[in-house]
Amino acid sequence: MTGCEDVLSAGGVATATPVFTSITAGDLRALDRGESVLVALDGEYPVVFEFDGRRGALDFGRIEIATPEGVRRPLQVWLDAFASAQGIGFAALTSGRFRLANDVAAASLGIATGKPAAGCEAVDLVEIDGVVAVLFVTDAGC
């Protein structure tokens, strides 16, 4: 696990560099028949999964999620409920970019939150089932 060696102690509280994993359509196509990916957000260590469907639609049927609240289900089912609750189109998730994490600070690492500067991407942070979702509203970059 990348980043595990960066665990520090500050004021009696353990802090750590989160484990960051990117998942693309190519990663999912490379899986063998019957294989799937588990997005494990049920641990105590901060983890971030960034999904990037900009170069090919993501097949959420090949992914399962384990939320911090102990819910384990197909990611497609979880995202469908999430998209409905947030009033966003499910299709935008399959061909866009977003993050799921088990920690707010880890989820927003490396991105500016609040009002974006000129030329930067706008993001929405949403929490559901203990999962922090970062939705990249625009993807202009900085």
C-alpha positions in Angstrom: 0.0 0.0 0.0 1.6 3.2 -1.2 1.8 5.9 1.5 1.8 3.6 4.5 5.3 4.5 5.4 4.2 8.2 5.7 2.2 7.7 8.9 3.0 10.4 11.4 1.9 11.3 14.9 1.0 14.9 15.7 -0.4 15.8 19.1 -1.3 12.2 19.9 -3.4 11.9 16.7 -2.2 9.7 13.9 -2.2 11.3 10.5 -1.3 9.6 7.3 -0.9 10.3 3.6 -4.0 8.7 2.0 -3.8 5.8 -0.4 -4.8 7.2 -3.8 -6.0 4.9 -6.6 -7.2 5.8 -10.1 -9.6 3.6 -12.0 -10.2 4.1 -15.7 -12.2 2.2 -18.4 -9.0 0.6 -19.5 -8.4 -0.8 -16.0 -11.8 -2.4 -16.0 -11.4 -3.8 -19.5 -8.2 -5.4 -18.4 -9.9 -7.5 -15.8 -10.4 -11.2 -16.5 -13.9 -12.6 -17.0 -15.7 -12.8 -13.7 -13.2 -10.5 -11.9 -14.3 -7.3 -10.3 -12.8 -4.4 -8.3 -13.6 -3.7 -4.6 -13.7 -0.1 -3.6 -12.9 -0.6 0.1 -13.8 2.5 2.0 -14.6 0.6 5.2 -11.1 0.7 6.8 -9.7 3.3 9.1 -6.8 4.3 6.9 -7.7 7.3 4.6 -8.2 6.1 1.0 -9.3 7.8 -2.2 -10.6 6.2 -5.4 -10.7 8.5 -8.4 -12.8 7.3 -11.3 -12.0 8.7 -14.7 -14.3 7.9 -17.6 -13.1 10.7 -19.9 -11.3 8.3 -22.2 -14.0 5.6 -22.2 -17.2 4.9 -20.3 -16.7 3.2 -16.9 -18.4 -0.2 -16.4 -19.7 0.1 -12.9 -21.0 -3.4 -13.1 -17.4 -4.6 -12.5 -17.0 -2.7 -9.2 -18.3 -3.3 -5.7 -18.2 -0.8 -2.9 -17.8 -1.3 0.9 -18.8 1.9 2.7 -17.5 3.1 6.1 -21.0 2.4 7.4 -20.7 -1.3 6.6 -22.8 -1.3 3.5 -21.5 -3.6 0.7 -23.1 -3.6 -2.7 -22.5 -3.2 -6.4 -21.1 0.3 -7.1 -23.7 0.6 -10.0 -26.5 0.2 -7.5 -25.0 2.6 -5.0 -24.2 5.2 -7.6 -27.7 5.0 -9.1 -29.2 5.9 -5.7 -26.5 8.5 -5.2 -27.1 10.1 -8.6 -30.9 10.2 -8.0 -30.5 11.8 -4.6 -28.2 14.4 -6.0 -30.2 15.2 -9.1 -27.4 14.3 -11.5 -27.5 12.1 -14.5 -26.0 8.6 -14.1 -24.5 8.8 -17.6 -22.5 11.8 -16.4 -20.8 9.6 -13.9 -19.8 6.9 -16.4 -18.1 9.3 -18.7 -16.9 11.9 -16.3 -14.5 12.1 -13.4 -15.2 11.8 -9.7 -13.7 10.6 -6.4 -15.0 8.5 -3.6 -13.2 8.5 -0.2 -13.6 7.7 3.4 -12.2 11.0 4.7 -13.1 14.6 3.7 -9.5 15.9 3.9 -8.2 13.0 1.8 -11.0 13.4 -0.8 -10.2 17.0 -1.4 -6.4 16.5 -1.4 -4.8 18.3 -4.4 -7.9 20.2 -5.5 -9.1 23.7 -4.6 -12.4 23.8 -2.8 -14.7 26.7 -2.7 -15.0 29.2 -5.5 -12.7 28.2 -8.3 -10.0 30.5 -9.6 -10.0 31.4 -13.3 -9.2 28.2 -15.4 -9.6 25.9 -12.4 -12.2 23.1 -12.0 -15.3 23.5 -9.9 -16.1 20.7 -7.5 -18.9 19.6 -5.2 -18.3 17.7 -2.1 -21.2 15.4 -1.0 -21.4 12.9 1.8 -23.7 9.8 1.8 -23.4 6.5 3.7 -20.2 7.8 5.2 -18.6 8.1 1.8 -17.3 11.5 0.7 -17.9 12.1 -3.0 -16.0 14.7 -5.0 -17.9 15.6 -8.2 -15.8 17.5 -10.7 -18.4 19.9 -12.2 -16.1 21.2 -14.8 -12.8 19.8 -15.8 -10.7 22.7 -17.1 -7.8 22.1 -14.8 -5.6 24.8 -13.3 
